[in-house]
Amino acid sequence: MMIMMSLGMRAVQSQVWQPALAKPKARAAADPQVKGRAFGAGASVAMLGASAICCRRARGRRSVCNAVRVVVTGGCGYIGSHTVLELLKAEYEVLVLDNLSRSRSSSIDRVLALAAREHHLAASDVNRRLAFKQVDLCDVKMLEDVLAGVKECDAVLHFAGYKSVGESMQKPDMYWDNNVGGFVNLMHLLEKYQVSNRVLLSSSCTVYKPSSEKISEDSELQPTCPYGDTKLKQEQILQCKIEDGRNWNGCALRYFNPAGAHNSGLLGEVPHALSPCMFIPRLGQIALGQRPNLEIFGKDYDTVDGTAIRDYLHIEDVAEAHVAALEHLKNSQGFDAFNLGTGHGHTVLEVLSAFETVCGRKLPHIFSERRDGDAPFAVANPSRAHLVLGWRAHRSLSEILASHWEFVQQNPDGFD
């Protein structure tokens, strides 16, 4: 990977989060399934052990004196990796947990390099503040071996999980076992080892009942697919924990349709062999000749051109929302939920046409029957996130599509 070599960085095997991690158990240290990995040249990562560093918060964020330490599950995935980069930019210290079943650890290599290069952070500082552990949340013992040693953690950001509506309709049990089972394990161990009582949950607009109007946080919660069921159940578990009087607080960020890539073209959404490919990544594959055509599900919706309408927001806007939500959690109590969207919808055919303009070629497409679980219209009312979090999506659909096209041109084979 050229960017790694140019910065003189490489991933090395190391124990993570030391000395903030308690002395590891002998069994865990010898267990070949628990793979510690730190990023930097040569030395072990002494992250989260620094007692105090003066933080300069980017873009006018409030300065703090003590290092802010977070755990990020699913941090090697699409949304997780972009958020980790934004957290590093805001001078958080981050431990990433991911089982790599549908992601690649090389995304974290790129996050490391981008944090140093794009955001003018010293390589030694980034190395100290970012660490990675390969952990499966559904493996209680593996997860316990890691969380038992995590100390002085300010918050946990939970991204890990499967995310396809269509796949969840075909494999509902797999989605319940992974998304809900893994989250239950995580919450239990966070409490058992007093890791953190502050949780920021990655949720989805699929928790809502389909509506022909813009959706607010007060809209009816009624998922139409198992994926949406699992996200709503995660929210309910977190809310019950908070309302049980155990001094927890947290919030759920309900994404509409995150898309696009980092402006460098080095970090973006990479289709995985085991994961269904999302709409905009499919467009990139077709433009590169890696797919024959685009399959559009449904052409008889009550919309301007008969195709479904979605609210697409740039992945960098999504990442910035998580930093804003963490700041909110520091001074809030109870449970809260926020929609992340632009408030503007686009049909499938409108997005297809816009991407054809960006890539400069026509993309063949075919129509199929509607897909079970898909809503005809899903557009956010994001005003609450703006009022409470001070966040709003700034980037346009054309910026989303241009950034993704730049990413796939630079990385036609993904991160491999």
Secondary structure, 3 states (H helix, E strand, C coil): CHHHHHHCCCEEECCCCCCCCCCCCHHHHHCCCCEEEEECCCCCCCCCCCCCCCCCCHHHCCCCCCCEEEEEECCCCHHHHHHHHHHHHCCEEEEEEECCCCCCCHHHHHHHHHHHHCCCCCHHHHHHHEEEEECCCCCHHHHHHHHCCCCCCCEEEECCCCCCHHHHHHCHHHHHHHHHHHHHHHHHHHHHCCCCCEEEEEEEHHHECCCCCCECCCCCECCCCHHHHHHHHHHHHHHHHHHCCCCCEEEEEEECEEECCCCCCCCCCCCCCCCCCCHHHHHHHHHCCCCCCEEEECCCCCCCCCCCEECEEEHHHHHHHHHHHHHHHHCCCEEEEEEECCCCCEEHHHHHHHHHHHHCCCCCEEEECCCCCCCCEECECCHHHHHHHCCCCCCCHHHHHHHHHHHHHHCCCCCC
